[in-house]
Structure formats: C-alpha cells, structure tokens
C-alpha cells in the first residue's frame, strides 16, 4: 500500500527553527510537495522537490532523499502567522498526489 | 473570477437528497481534481479530469460523479447523500505543462449530511 507519515502535531517558539519530517512509501515517485494550510482555509503550495537535496525559498527550505523515502520542511525565524498545518504529498507512478494527514504546527510567543 | 471558486461555501443536506458542488477555474488549467478532507486523514482524491471531456476515478469515488464539459468547470454530484459524506470538499486544478505541476486549491465547501 501507499503511505505518507508525518508527525501529528509540533510546538515551537517564535523566532526559532523547526523541522517537520515526512517519510513515504509509494508506488513510484514523481516529486514531493509541501503545502501550508491555515485552519478553515485551502492548502497553498510551498515547495516541490524531485531531485535529492535542499531547495531554499526564503525562510522555508525543503529537503529530499529518494533512497531513504524521506523529506523535511525547515522553517526558520518562526512567526506567529506560521501556525498552520503542513501537508506532505508525493506524486506516484500514476501522477496522482498521495497526501499525508498533515502536521499541525503551534507557535508560542 | 481569480483562481478557483467553489459554491456553495457550506451546506446542510438531508440524507437521500441529491447535491451538486460547483467548481470553476479561470487559469485555463487542463487538469482538475476533487478531494475530500476529513479530520485525521490526508486529502483523498475522489475524481479527477486530465483534460476537458475526460474523467477518472480516484481513491474514494463511490457515491460521487463528475463531468468535464469544458476547461473551466468541474462539478461534483452526490446522487443520494449519506452521513459518511459529511466532509470538507476541495476542488483543485493544475497545468500539466508547468515544471512542478503543482495543484491550486479552491476555498472549499463544508458539507454536512444529516
């Protein structure tokens, strides 16, 4: 079966750094996505990795290791507005997205 | 219209009733998707369409149908609603010609079936 695992909830402090991990087992791999979803809103695209390594985009970075079936999203200089759920998704051999249940990130002052 | 719109925003529906959720995009994306999102679960694909005139079944298609008569619209119909279809429904679209082919989401429809 196909499976995406990520922690259910994490807590971090404003101004700090947090790493959200995602492991996956899918039938085929055609890229990994991270989305942000604020409560009651739609998911919005954050990052895309298809090759191994780190992709940096401002305060957010995403890392991929295809051999380990592993990715992480790194958020630096945390702000209160970063309180949201972070969704990991893998595009499988059928070019469909398989989604993790999401990690709820709570930022404390 | 900018991006993707969905209607209605929310709806309470009696079991057994028929309901159509509307989705319209103005980005000329070729692919469109319907997902449901339930607490503690990831987004689950109901149906998709890679291009106008074609549709396909996702992970949880039973009880739902879709049509894609043109590029912009992708309605989702519940023929006879049941309480287990209570969920938040998101429509999304993507441009398969782009590098990452990321999906863009509508604001969602919160559906309660009693």
HADDOCK unambig.tbl for C-alpha pairs under 7 A between the chains (distance, minus, plus):
assign (segid A and resid 41 and name CA) (segid B and resid 107 and name CA) 6.19 0.50 0.50
assign (segid A and resid 42 and name CA) (segid B and resid 105 and name CA) 6.04 0.50 0.50
assign (segid A and resid 42 and name CA) (segid B and resid 106 and name CA) 6.41 0.50 0.50
assign (segid A and resid 42 and name CA) (segid B and resid 107 and name CA) 5.14 0.50 0.50
assign (segid A and resid 42 and name CA) (segid B and resid 108 and name CA) 6.55 0.50 0.50
assign (segid A and resid 43 and name CA) (segid B and resid 105 and name CA) 6.41 0.50 0.50
assign (segid A and resid 44 and name CA) (segid B and resid 104 and name CA) 6.97 0.50 0.50
assign (segid A and resid 48 and name CA) (segid B and resid 100 and name CA) 6.61 0.50 0.50
assign (segid A and resid 99 and name CA) (segid B and resid 42 and name CA) 5.11 0.50 0.50
assign (segid A and resid 99 and name CA) (segid B and resid 43 and name CA) 5.73 0.50 0.50
assign (segid A and resid 100 and name CA) (segid B and resid 42 and name CA) 4.89 0.50 0.50
assign (segid A and resid 101 and name CA) (segid B and resid 40 and name CA) 5.91 0.50 0.50
assign (segid A and resid 101 and name CA) (segid B and resid 41 and name CA) 4.67 0.50 0.50
assign (segid A and resid 101 and name CA) (segid B and resid 42 and name CA) 3.74 0.50 0.50
assign (segid A and resid 102 and name CA) (segid B and resid 42 and name CA) 6.67 0.50 0.50
